Amino acid sequence: MSDFLAIFTQYAPLFLEASWVTLRLSAAAIVMAMFLGSLIAAMAMGRVRALRWIATAYIGLVRGTPLITQIFIIYFGLVAIVALPAFWAGALALAFHNSAYIAEIIRSGFQAVPSGLTEAARSLGMSRTKTLKRVQAPLALRTTLPVLGNQYIIAIKDSSLVSFIGMTELFQTSRNVASSTYQELTAYIIVALYYLVIVLALTAVVNWLEHRLSAHRRPATS
C-alpha cells in the first residue's frame, strides 16, 4: 500500500498533465464527430437516394472495422501526405469512428419524434426550418442525450488507443510509469482510477443536463 501511495503521489503531476491531454483530445474528437455525425444523419434521413446510400455505406464501414485499424490508417495514411501531429491524427480517427455511432443516435432521436407533432407545427404555418429548430430538434435532444452522453464516455475510454501512435496521454503515461518503476499493476490501477474519475464526472454532467431538460415534465409542487 505504501508503494502504491508513493508512486501515486510522485507521478501525480504526470498523470494530471496526461489527463488534460486526454480531455483535450476527446473534446476535439467529440466536436468533430458531432458535426460529421449530424451531416451523416441528415444524409441518411434525406430524400436523395444516393446520399442515403453513401451514409449507409459510411456507417457500415466505420462500425464494421476496428478503431485501432482506423487510427493506423488515418495516421500513417495522412502522414504520408501531410505532416500531421499525432494529436490531430488521433482526434480525427476518434471523430471518424464516433461520428457513425452519433449519426445513428441522431437519426433514431428524430425518428422517435411523433409525426403528429411535426404535422401540427406545419399546419400552424411553421416553415420546415422553424419546425426543425423549435419542435423536432429539442424533442430529439431529450431522447438522445443519455445515449449521446454514453457515447462521449466511450470516446474518452477509446482515446487510450492513440497511445499506439505516440500520443502521451493517460494510458501511455501509465505505460511509461510502469516501465520506469517496474510496478506494472500499480501503474495500471492508478490510470484506471483517473479514467474512473473522468467518467464519473462526465456522467454527473450528463445526468444534470438530462434533469434540466426534463424539468418541464415534472408536476409543479405546491
Buried (B, 14 or more C-beta within 10 A) or exposed (E): EEEBEEBBEEBEEBBEBBBEBBBBBBBBBBEBBBEBBBBBBBBBBEEEEEBBEBBEEBBEEBEEEEBBEBBBEBBEEBBEEEEBEBBBBBBBBBBBBBBBBBBBBBBBBBEEBEEEEBEEBBEEEBEEEEBBEEBBBEBBBBBBBBBBBBBBBBBBBBBBBBBBBEBBBBBBBBBBBBEEBEBEEBBBBBBEEBBEEBBEEBBEEBEEBBEEBEEEEEEEEE
